[in-house]
Amino acid sequence: MGYFEFASATLVVGVQLIASNSRAEQVARGVWLEWFTVGYNSLEGLVALIAGFLAGSIALVGFGLDSVIEVTSGTALLWRLRSDAEQNQREKMEATALRIVGICFLALAVYVSYEAVTSLTYNKTPEHSLTGIVLAVVSLIVMPVLARAKRRVAARIQSAALTADAKQAEFCTYLSAILLSGLLLNALFGDR
């Protein structure tokens, strides 16, 4: 069993792991989801960055940087969720985590905009990347499940920061679809 199959199976098990609605168990579920996010996106980012640099693909490099941003966001959520038991600090930590996730969104928007303009200006044509195609397909499977699980936990513990992090995972799903489309089009028609 490869890493991606293991990661997908682990995610499904983790999503079903805790059925109770107690706050402590939901927070524990949120912590597990964020650890999964950090681990998965660390690997995804590393693979995307290496494949992107090798293929000269700005889209893959951008996808890898999105993964780094999601790791940052996930780490902020881990910090926030780990201290959830301290009720008097919860709101302050929630606001700080929400701000960090927002900054991550802005960083991603700036990077994608810069790379899009640079790509169009210099008319860069990337090499084909089978690794990138496989990575995009795996992310199209994992990210929607992860986003949905985070939204459920966020609603149960009323965490705006976790809701924003779920939206970031959802955004990654869209980026995966766009990346896959671009990589497939490049593979089919790039050399013409």
Secondary structure, DSSP 8 states (H G I E B T S, - for coil): --HHHHHHHHHHHHHHH-----HHHHHHHHHHHHHHHHHHHHHHHHHHHHHHHHHT-HHHHHHHHHHHHHHHHHHHHHHHHHTTT-HHHHHHHHHHHHHHHHHHHHHHHHHHHHHHHHHHHHT------HHHHHHHHHHHHHHHHHHHHHHHHHHHHT-HHHHHHHHHHHHHHHHHHHHHHHHHHHHHHTT-
